[in-house]
Amino acid sequence: MGPQSRPLLKITMSKSGALFVDGTNSSFADLDARLARLAERGGEVWYYREDGQEDPPPIALDVMSLVLSHRVPVSMSSRSEN
């Protein structure tokens, strides 16, 4: 499967700690389930964090740990894709 046909999940963390997945407000449990499905399909994550130069909200570290636990490739984005 080439990179153009690889399933994609776009994660955005707001500076307040709100989590968005593919542009929709999401819960940690929903993200976990979606990452499991993505991993099965050989997908990848695009991750964006608002105010990336500032200290992250506490949930951001949990989100990155969750993404890494599913062993999906991650690209850090400098702009919101949502």
C-alpha positions in Angstrom: 0.0 0.0 0.0 1.5 3.3 -1.0 1.6 6.4 1.2 -1.2 8.1 -0.9 -3.6 5.2 -0.1 -2.7 4.8 3.6 -5.6 5.6 6.0 -5.0 8.8 7.9 -6.1 10.1 11.3 -5.7 13.8 12.1 -5.3 14.6 15.8 -5.4 18.2 17.1 -4.7 19.2 20.7 -5.9 22.7 21.7 -4.0 24.7 24.2 -6.8 24.2 26.6 -6.5 20.4 26.4 -9.5 19.8 24.1 -8.9 16.8 21.8 -10.1 16.7 18.2 -9.9 13.8 15.9 -10.5 14.5 12.2 -12.0 17.8 13.2 -14.5 16.5 15.7 -14.2 16.9 19.5 -13.3 13.5 20.8 -12.7 11.5 24.0 -9.6 9.6 25.0 -11.5 6.3 24.8 -12.8 7.1 21.3 -9.2 8.0 20.2 -8.0 4.7 21.6 -10.6 2.7 19.6 -9.9 4.7 16.4 -6.2 4.2 16.8 -6.7 0.4 17.2 -8.7 0.3 13.9 -6.1 2.5 12.2 -3.3 0.3 13.3 -5.1 -2.8 11.8 -5.4 -1.0 8.5 -1.8 0.2 8.4 -2.6 3.8 8.8 -0.8 6.9 10.0 -1.4 9.9 12.3 -0.9 13.5 11.6 -0.6 15.3 15.0 -0.9 19.0 15.6 -0.7 20.8 18.9 -1.9 24.4 19.2 0.8 26.7 20.6 3.4 24.0 20.1 6.2 26.1 21.4 4.5 26.4 24.8 4.3 23.7 27.5 1.6 21.1 26.5 -1.6 20.5 28.4 -1.3 17.4 30.6 -3.5 15.3 28.3 -1.2 15.9 25.3 1.5 13.6 26.9 -1.2 10.9 27.4 -2.4 11.3 23.8 1.1 10.9 22.4 1.7 7.8 24.7 -1.5 6.3 23.4 -0.5 6.9 19.7 2.9 5.4 20.3 1.4 2.4 22.1 -0.6 1.6 18.9 2.7 1.6 16.9 1.3 3.8 14.1 3.6 6.2 12.2 3.2 9.8 13.4 3.9 13.0 11.5 4.1 16.2 13.5 2.3 19.1 11.8 3.1 22.8 12.2 -0.5 23.7 11.2 -3.9 22.4 12.0 -5.3 20.1 9.4 -8.9 20.2 10.8 
